């Protein structure tokens, strides 16, 4: 996997140069796999991004399911071994609002009806499953109003790709003007040393329309321990510390949509608890045609690889969607001040897995200086203009 000659990376399509490398990288139909320290990346052949994609028949990526004894929020708080994220160690990196200029592209002709916004929909109360964790899951859009065309919601979107020859979908969000974050299992299968292909991202996707167009992938980054299967996981390949991937896009679409900030090492957490706003495109809700929003109190579970766990109705297709603290637009203050960790629209994790047996809970590899920071740092080093 390692290459000792940087010339190998620059010479992606020159066969003679690749063969001349002392250690030959892995060559895939979609590009070239290279390794840089703890990061494995797929450098994508630009020609593979052109051509048709079967958006209409893409299937939501099944959400990895965890099985075993459930841990409750109270249990987690009582566990002495659970490390409380240290506020003095947390860091936050800001985002941007974008211009908001529309350039809509119809990707799927969606039939009006069940998938369309219905002004007669009733308001549902908070719900919880057998995990007894309270949450609310609902459409992001207000009745009759395409909320997803406005910041901050338009920075999250739907992600298409091919798993072999199968068109599939996940969720993702922008954290730089040309860099997005998603789940590692939306770019590669744990331990298989094989990337998927043909990623396409539509921020603010709404009922068949990509209101800001779409962007294709230029380079994909994942932690090598996830790629080769050596990562620390409470359940192998499912509940891991680093189910996170970063993708550099061929266009800086975030200049239009805006992008989120991101926080590491417990930004926004207090006493192992955090209020999470989850965005995603789950297949079980409106057939993945509309963006969903879930609000839930999350907690850090030590026995689950220190992943954060929330209550949620979202399922397959929501993988890779952002978990944010302080989602929304900050108000103007008069006579009061913000509290600590008050930066708005900060991603602190992405949807990674759910409990089996219908517990209506989901987990995320929390962002730390050991997983998300090396990915973003390398991506921005490779493509400064995307950051």
ABEGO torsion letter per residue (X at the ends): XBBABAAAAABAABAAAAAABABBBBBBAAEBBBBBEABBBBBBBAAAABEBBBAAABBBBBBBBBBEBBBBAAAAAABAABBBBBAAABBBBBBBAEAGBBBBBBABBBBBEAABBBAABBBBBBBBBAAGBBBBBBBABBBGBBAAABOAAAABBBBBBBBEABBBBBBBBBABAABBBBBAAAABBBGAGBBBBGBBBBBGBBGGBBAAEBBBBABBBBBAAAAAGABBBABBGABBAABBBBBBBABBAAAAAEBBBBBBGGBGBBGGBBBBBBBBBBAABGGGABBBBBBBBBBBBAABGGBBBBBBABBBGABGBBBBBGBEBBBBBBGBBBBBGABBGBBAEBBABBBBGGAGBBBBBBBBAAAAAAAAAAAAAABAAAX
